[in-house]
Amino acid sequence: MKPSIIQQRLADSIALKQQILNDDVLLQQIEQLVANMVSVFKREGKVLFCGNGGSAADAQHLAGELSGRFYYDRPPLFAEAISSNIAYLTAVSNDYGYQESFARMIKAMGRKEDILIGLSTS
């Protein structure tokens, strides 16, 4: 019997996660990113996320988990999805062009001790 589309998508997801588990270089990069984020939070910096479309939604989710609860009660961490401010994005895109929208936000709110994580699922 041929697997359903849902079964195939789940199998593909499992296969991708297995590939990640077997990729030492990628795992080291992920561990380094996490260490950098921890360092930023210890210095009282913030983690800024950005993305377009579905990646903007992922950015919001990650920022929400870090500034919210995520697994256990703890003080909130300063994380923000800069792609969440629709009024800002549309105004800057209208006045300066879409290519400037994230850059101007970083110039306004980013600091030396912060980290920016750009997401793309495509």
Beta strands, then each sheet from edge to edge (+ up, - down):
strand 1: 47-50
strand 2: 79-81
strand 3: 115-118
sheet 1: 2+ 1+ 3+
end
